[in-house]
Every structure is written in C-alpha cells, then in structure tokens.
Amino acid sequence: MRQFATGRPDAQDEEELRGFARELRFKIDEGELSDPIDFPGNRPYREYGGVPMKPKAGKACIQCGLCAKECPVGAIPDEDPSKTDTSACISCMRCIAVCPRKARSVSKAFLTAGSMKLKKACGTPKKNELFLHN
C-alpha cells in the first residue's frame, strides 16, 4: 500500500501549505474565524465499518514484543505478542513494519483487494484544500 502518496508532500505541497498558514494567520489576526466551518461532504457520514485487514503473527514470531511495544493502540498484548485484539486494531500495519523477523502479515487476498480499492480512490494525487469561514 505504500505506493499511494509516495513523494508527498512534495515541494508544491509545501509551498501551498505555507500559503495556507499565511492565510490562516491573517484570519486569526483579523478575528475572522468565529463562525463554524462548513465542510463539503455527505451528512450524515456513513458509519465506519472498520478495515478487515488485521495483521497476524506467523510461525516466525519469537515473541520479542517489539510489535506490542510499538502498537499505537495497544492491540497486541505484551504477555503474548503473537496475538492481536482485532476489535482494537486500527490496521495501521505498524506491527508489520517493525517486526525484525517479518513474522506479522495480513491475508494476501485482503491486501490485493485493498490495494485495488485504494488504487481507484488514491491513484491520482488530490488537490490540497483549506477550509476557512468568514
């Protein structure tokens, strides 16, 4: 999945972000940010159903605990790092990235399906946007 957003932010993004910061600073200094901001999109938002890709430890796991230590949501128990609490896991894949034995993985079928879905949604870089309200 790392192929999506590779090279971002780039120099153009950084220049746009500096422009956004200048515009925001101006609005703050002028006291123009008192009204609520109206964001585009559908309301009510559809309910998030979670991502089915939950990493699991394989036979190469030596229970070193690095994945448990690095998991941002504590979905891997310190006492048994070969397990994953799938209800707590946010599918960030940090455990896969940090495993020195490459013992953690996700289903290849889910990975392929997820990659194809993301390619459709993320194949073209999106335009940066700033939402401010006067």
N, C-alpha and C positions, 0 to 999 in steps of 0.2 A: 504493500500500500504506500510505501514511501515515495513512489514516483509522482504522486499527486502533490502539488505545491512545491516541488523541487525548485530551488533557486529563489524562492520567495521568503521574505521580502527582498526585492531587487532594488537597484538604485532609483528607479522610477517610483516604486512604492515608498521608499524612504523620503523622497522629495515631496510626494503627496502627503505623507504623514506629517512632515514638518509644516506644510501649508495648513493642514487640519489643526495642528497645535496652535499656529498663529491665529487662525480664525476663532478657535475656542477661547484663547487668551483674550482676544478682543471682546468677545461676547461676555466673558466673565467680568472684565474690567468695566464694561458699559452697563452691567447689571441686566443683561438681556436674556438670561436663562431661567426666568422664574416660572414660565409656563411648562406644563408637561410636554414631553416629546411624543409625537405620533409616529410610530414606526410602520413601514409598509408590511404587508403580510396578511395572512388569514387569521381571523379571530372567530371563535376560539381556536387556539392552536390544537393540532391533533395531538392526542396523548402519545407520549414516547413509550414504545413497547420494548425498548432495550435492543441490544445487539446480540445475536445468537452466538457470536464468536467468543468463547470463553477458553482461555489457554489452560492446558492440562500438562502435568508433568509426566514424562515418559520414563522408561527403564533406565535411562542415563542419569536420572536425578540422584545426586549423592546427599541430598538434604543439607546443603551448605547454608541455606537460609537467606542467601542474598536476595532472592526474589521476594521473600516475606519482608525483609528489611526495606526494600525499595518500592514495594507496592503502595501507591498513594492513598488507597482506601482501606488498607488492611484486609484485603480479601484472601490473603494467603496466611494461614496460621503459623506462628513461629515454631510451635511444638510439632507441626507436621507439614513442612513446606511442599510436600508432594500433593497436597490438597488445594482446592480452590473453592471459595464460597461464591458460587455463581450468582447468588442474589446480590452480593456486594460488589462483584467485579464490574468495572466500567469498560472493559475491553480496550484499555489503553495500550496493551501489549508491552508495558514496561518490563514485566517479568521475563518475557521472551528476549528482550533486548539486553538485559543484564545477566542472564544465565551463562556462566562460564563454560558449561557443558553442553549448551544448546539442547537442554533436556525438556524445555517447555515449548509447546506448539499449539496450533489450532487446527481444526479439521481442514484438510486441503480443499474439500468441496465447498465449505463455507468461505474460505479465503478466496477461491476462484469466483464464487458468486458475488461476494462483497466487492472484489476488485472490479468486476464488470459493472456493478451498480455505481460504484464511485467514478469509474471512467466516464460514464454517461453524465453524471452530475458535476464532476470536477475536471473533466478533460480540457476545458477551456478556462484560462485564468479569469477570475471575476474582477470586476472593477471595484476599486476602493470607494467607499461611501462614508460621508459624515452626516449624522442626523442632529441638527440643532433646530430649536424652535424659537421664534421671536415672540 
